[in-house]
């Protein structure tokens, strides 16, 4: 009888051990990563999301000891690539990098191929401050002067963006709403055409990242009026924030972060978040990102989740007020 009890206990213990080894936590902690990891970038190569992803994951790949393959899947304002990621196996080997447009898309589309619950926030990688640039044909060297000019000359102002539903578009819409100045939106196919349009005076103003337009400010071809972030940009401390320019709470910086398919083991999510944080805080990666006009972040999954929720609400208000849709 004693032998049978001992055998039963041994069998029970073995069953528990097998069950434990088969759980996602054990898999994540003991075996991940055991093969290359894929990060989907739902935009074309060379854009903000692609650039940040390649800089950050080059370092993360070295740390994890496995290749990280960047796969560009552009289309439908990023929803195509995000949808692919949402339907991928939650095994810790597929992720997707997104911009703040991910939050905006929740309101811009009446129907998406995925739900927010289909994806799990991993980490914000970097913040992308948006600066307000103005054509030299607009007699304004500050946001206040721009607003005064717009009120005295109804329908004279236009604003360019990288496309309908982009962060630049919704930030411009917010400025028009809060200033009560009518400004016509001029969407372009990406951010590249915005600069020549500003220089030529085809559009009055545009919210855009710092890197490409700033040399043209230095050469006197366009003006920069403000930055839509909480603090002034360290490299250009003379540029005031939108809040300092008379628009309290006007913080509309874009961001780029990483998502995983829902159900990805939490230890994997946490490990990837820690690796991203370590990468963005390493001196060489931080220097690269800063030189490109990004603010390195490296948040926790919970911090990133709260950021997504905040911006989803914020963009929904702008989309509703401006009656904007992408359907």
C-alpha positions as CSV (number, residue, x, y, z in Angstrom):
1,X,0.0,0.0,0.0
2,X,2.8,2.4,0.9
3,X,4.5,1.7,-2.4
4,X,1.3,2.5,-4.3
5,X,1.0,5.8,-2.4
6,X,4.6,6.7,-3.2
7,X,4.0,5.9,-6.8
8,X,0.8,7.9,-6.9
9,X,2.6,10.9,-5.3
10,X,5.5,10.6,-7.8
11,X,3.0,10.4,-10.7
12,X,1.2,13.4,-9.3
13,X,4.4,15.3,-8.9
14,X,5.5,14.5,-12.4
15,X,2.1,15.6,-13.8
16,X,2.5,19.0,-12.0
17,X,6.0,19.4,-13.3
18,X,4.9,18.6,-16.9
19,X,2.0,21.1,-16.5
20,X,4.3,23.7,-15.1
21,X,6.8,23.3,-18.0
22,X,4.0,23.6,-20.5
23,X,2.7,26.9,-19.2
24,X,3.4,30.1,-21.1
25,X,5.4,31.5,-18.2
26,X,7.8,28.6,-18.2
27,X,8.1,28.7,-21.9
28,X,8.8,32.5,-21.8
29,X,11.3,32.3,-18.9
30,X,13.2,29.3,-20.0
31,X,13.1,29.1,-23.8
32,X,12.5,32.6,-25.2
33,X,13.8,33.6,-27.6
34,X,15.0,30.4,-29.4
35,X,14.6,31.6,-33.0
36,X,14.5,34.9,-34.9
37,X,11.8,37.5,-34.0
38,X,9.8,39.4,-36.5
39,X,8.7,43.1,-36.0
40,X,6.1,44.3,-38.5
41,X,6.4,48.0,-39.4
42,X,3.1,49.1,-41.0
43,X,4.8,51.9,-42.9
44,X,7.3,52.3,-45.8
45,X,11.0,52.1,-45.1
46,X,12.7,55.3,-44.0
47,X,9.8,56.8,-42.1
48,X,9.7,57.6,-38.4
49,X,8.4,54.2,-37.2
50,X,10.8,52.3,-39.4
51,X,13.8,54.4,-38.4
52,X,13.2,54.1,-34.6
53,X,12.5,50.3,-34.9
54,X,15.8,49.7,-36.8
55,X,17.8,51.7,-34.4
56,X,16.3,50.2,-31.2
57,X,16.0,46.6,-32.4
58,X,19.6,46.4,-33.7
59,X,20.6,46.8,-30.0
60,X,17.8,44.5,-28.7
61,X,18.9,41.8,-31.1
62,X,22.4,41.9,-29.8
63,X,21.1,41.6,-26.2
64,X,18.7,38.8,-26.9
65,X,21.2,36.9,-29.1
66,X,18.7,36.4,-31.9
67,X,18.1,38.2,-35.2
68,X,15.2,40.6,-35.2
69,X,13.7,40.9,-38.7
70,X,12.0,44.2,-39.7
71,X,9.1,43.5,-42.1
72,X,7.5,46.5,-43.7
73,X,3.8,46.1,-44.4
74,X,2.4,49.6,-45.3
75,X,-1.2,50.4,-46.2
76,X,-4.5,51.8,-45.0
77,X,-2.9,54.3,-42.5
78,X,-1.0,51.4,-40.8
79,X,-4.1,49.2,-40.3
80,X,-3.0,46.6,-42.8
81,X,0.2,45.7,-40.9
82,X,-1.4,46.0,-37.5
83,X,-4.2,43.6,-38.6
84,X,-1.6,41.1,-39.7
85,X,0.1,41.3,-36.3
86,X,-3.2,41.0,-34.4
87,X,-4.0,37.7,-36.2
88,X,-0.5,36.3,-35.6
89,X,0.3,33.5,-33.2
90,X,0.9,34.9,-29.7
91,X,4.1,33.0,-29.2
92,X,6.5,35.9,-28.6
93,X,7.9,35.9,-32.1
94,X,5.8,38.5,-33.8
95,X,5.4,42.1,-32.8
96,X,4.3,45.3,-34.5
97,X,5.7,48.9,-34.2
98,X,3.1,51.6,-34.3
99,X,2.8,55.4,-34.3
100,X,0.3,57.5,-32.5
101,X,-1.9,57.0,-35.6
102,X,-2.7,53.6,-34.0
103,X,-4.8,55.5,-31.4
104,X,-6.4,57.8,-34.0
105,X,-7.5,54.9,-36.2
106,X,-9.9,53.7,-33.5
107,X,-12.0,56.8,-34.3
108,X,-11.1,57.4,-38.0
109,X,-12.5,54.0,-39.1
110,X,-16.0,52.8,-38.4
111,X,-14.8,49.2,-38.8
112,X,-11.3,47.7,-38.4
113,X,-10.0,44.2,-39.0
114,X,-8.9,44.1,-35.4
115,X,-10.0,45.3,-31.9
116,X,-7.8,47.0,-29.3
117,X,-8.2,43.8,-27.2
118,X,-6.5,41.8,-30.0
119,X,-3.1,43.5,-29.1
120,X,-1.1,43.9,-26.0
121,X,1.0,47.1,-25.3
122,X,4.7,46.3,-24.8
123,X,6.6,49.6,-24.6
124,X,6.7,53.1,-25.9
125,X,10.1,53.4,-27.6
126,X,10.4,57.1,-28.4
127,X,8.4,60.4,-28.4
128,X,8.3,62.4,-31.6
129,X,7.7,66.1,-30.9
130,X,5.8,68.0,-33.6
131,X,7.0,71.5,-34.4
132,X,4.8,74.2,-36.0
133,X,6.5,75.5,-39.2
134,X,5.3,78.4,-41.2
135,X,5.8,79.6,-44.8
136,X,7.7,82.9,-45.1
137,X,4.7,84.2,-47.1
138,X,2.7,84.2,-43.8
139,X,3.6,87.3,-41.8
140,X,3.9,85.5,-38.5
141,X,6.9,84.8,-36.3
142,X,4.8,83.5,-33.4
143,X,1.6,81.5,-32.8
144,X,-0.1,84.6,-31.6
145,X,0.7,86.5,-34.8
146,X,-0.5,83.5,-36.8
147,X,-3.8,83.5,-35.0
148,X,-4.2,87.3,-35.4
149,X,-3.5,87.0,-39.1
150,X,-5.9,84.2,-39.6
151,X,-8.7,86.1,-37.9
152,X,-8.1,89.2,-40.0
153,X,-7.9,87.2,-43.2
154,X,-10.6,84.5,-43.1
155,X,-9.9,81.5,-45.3
156,X,-6.3,82.7,-46.0
157,X,-4.6,80.0,-44.0
158,X,-3.9,76.4,-45.0
159,X,-2.1,73.6,-43.2
160,X,-0.3,70.6,-44.7
161,X,0.0,67.1,-43.3
162,X,1.4,63.7,-44.2
163,X,-2.1,62.5,-44.8
164,X,-5.6,62.4,-43.6
165,X,-5.7,60.9,-40.1
166,X,-2.0,61.5,-39.4
167,X,-0.8,63.1,-36.1
168,X,0.1,66.2,-38.1
169,X,-3.4,66.4,-39.5
170,X,-5.2,66.0,-36.2
171,X,-2.8,68.4,-34.5
172,X,-3.5,71.0,-37.2
173,X,-7.3,70.4,-36.7
174,X,-6.9,71.0,-33.0
175,X,-5.1,74.3,-33.6
176,X,-7.8,75.5,-35.9
177,X,-10.5,74.5,-33.4
178,X,-8.9,76.0,-30.4
179,X,-7.8,79.2,-32.1
180,X,-11.2,79.5,-33.9
181,X,-9.3,80.3,-37.1
182,X,-10.5,78.6,-40.3
183,X,-7.6,76.7,-41.9
184,X,-8.0,74.4,-44.9
185,X,-6.3,71.0,-44.7
186,X,-4.0,70.0,-47.5
187,X,-3.0,66.4,-47.2
188,X,0.1,65.1,-48.9
189,X,1.3,61.5,-49.6
190,X,3.7,61.3,-46.7
191,X,5.8,63.9,-45.0
192,X,8.4,64.4,-47.7
193,X,6.4,66.8,-49.9
194,X,5.5,69.1,-47.0
195,X,8.8,70.9,-46.8
196,X,8.9,72.0,-50.5
197,X,5.3,73.1,-50.2
198,X,6.1,75.3,-47.2
199,X,9.2,76.8,-48.9
200,X,7.1,77.5,-52.0
201,X,4.2,78.9,-50.0
202,X,1.8,76.3,-51.2
203,X,0.7,75.8,-47.6
204,X,0.8,78.3,-44.8
205,X,1.8,76.1,-41.9
206,X,2.4,72.4,-41.0
207,X,3.2,70.4,-37.9
208,X,6.2,68.2,-38.6
209,X,9.1,66.6,-36.8
210,X,12.3,68.7,-36.4
211,X,15.0,66.9,-38.4
212,X,14.2,67.7,-42.1
213,X,12.7,71.3,-41.9
214,X,15.1,72.8,-39.3
215,X,18.0,73.4,-41.7
216,X,15.6,75.4,-43.8
217,X,14.7,77.5,-40.7
218,X,18.4,78.2,-40.2
219,X,18.8,79.3,-43.8
220,X,15.8,81.6,-43.6
221,X,13.5,79.8,-46.0
222,X,10.7,79.0,-43.5
223,X,9.9,79.9,-39.9
224,X,9.3,77.8,-36.8
225,X,6.7,79.1,-34.4
226,X,6.4,76.5,-31.6
227,X,6.7,72.9,-30.5
228,X,3.6,70.9,-29.4
229,X,5.3,69.1,-26.5
230,X,5.4,69.5,-22.7
231,X,8.9,70.9,-22.7
232,X,11.1,72.9,-25.1
233,X,13.4,70.8,-27.3
234,X,16.8,70.7,-25.6
235,X,18.6,71.3,-28.9
236,X,16.5,74.4,-29.8
237,X,15.7,76.0,-26.4
238,X,14.5,79.3,-28.0
239,X,11.5,77.7,-29.6
240,X,8.5,78.1,-27.2
241,X,5.9,75.3,-26.5
242,X,2.3,75.7,-27.7
243,X,1.4,76.0,-24.0
244,X,3.7,78.9,-23.7
245,X,2.2,80.4,-26.8
246,X,-1.2,80.7,-25.3
247,X,-2.7,77.2,-25.7
248,X,-2.9,75.5,-22.3
249,X,-2.7,71.7,-22.5
250,X,-1.7,71.7,-26.2
251,X,0.6,68.7,-26.1
252,X,0.3,66.7,-29.3
253,X,3.6,64.9,-29.7
254,X,3.5,61.7,-31.7
255,X,5.2,58.5,-30.5
256,X,6.3,55.1,-31.6
257,X,5.9,52.0,-29.6
258,X,5.6,48.2,-29.8
259,X,2.6,45.9,-29.6
260,X,2.2,42.1,-29.4
261,X,-0.7,39.9,-30.3
262,X,-3.0,39.4,-27.3
263,X,-2.2,36.3,-25.4
264,X,1.6,36.7,-25.8
265,X,3.1,35.3,-22.5
266,X,3.5,38.2,-20.0
267,X,7.1,37.2,-19.1
268,X,7.9,37.7,-22.8
269,X,6.1,41.1,-22.9
270,X,8.0,42.2,-19.8
271,X,11.3,41.0,-21.0
272,X,10.9,42.8,-24.4
273,X,9.9,46.0,-22.6
274,X,13.0,45.8,-20.4
275,X,15.2,45.2,-23.4
276,X,13.7,48.2,-25.2
277,X,14.2,50.3,-22.1
278,X,17.9,49.2,-21.8
279,X,18.4,49.9,-25.5
280,X,16.9,53.4,-25.5
281,X,18.9,54.4,-22.4
282,X,22.2,53.2,-23.8
283,X,24.3,56.2,-24.8
284,X,24.8,55.4,-28.4
285,X,21.2,54.6,-29.2
286,X,19.9,57.6,-27.2
287,X,22.3,59.8,-29.1
288,X,21.2,58.4,-32.5
289,X,17.5,58.9,-31.6
290,X,18.1,62.4,-30.3
291,X,20.0,63.5,-33.4
292,X,17.0,62.2,-35.5
293,X,14.6,64.4,-33.5
294,X,13.2,61.7,-31.2
295,X,13.1,61.6,-27.4
296,X,14.1,58.1,-26.1
297,X,11.6,56.7,-23.7
298,X,11.5,52.9,-23.0
299,X,8.3,52.7,-21.0
300,X,6.7,49.8,-19.1
301,X,3.8,47.9,-20.7
302,X,1.3,49.6,-18.3
303,X,2.7,53.1,-19.0
304,X,2.3,52.5,-22.7
305,X,-1.2,51.2,-22.3
306,X,-2.2,54.4,-20.5
307,X,-0.6,56.5,-23.2
308,X,-2.6,54.7,-25.9
309,X,-5.8,55.1,-23.9
310,X,-5.2,58.8,-23.3
311,X,-4.5,59.5,-27.0
312,X,-7.4,57.3,-28.2
313,X,-9.7,59.6,-26.2
314,X,-7.9,62.8,-27.3
315,X,-8.0,61.9,-31.0
316,X,-11.6,60.8,-30.8
317,X,-12.6,64.2,-29.6
318,X,-10.8,65.9,-32.5
319,X,-12.1,63.4,-35.1
320,X,-15.7,63.9,-33.9
321,X,-15.5,67.7,-33.8
322,X,-13.9,67.8,-37.2
323,X,-16.2,65.2,-38.7
324,X,-13.1,63.3,-40.1
325,X,-13.4,59.8,-41.5
326,X,-11.2,57.4,-43.5
327,X,-14.0,55.0,-44.5
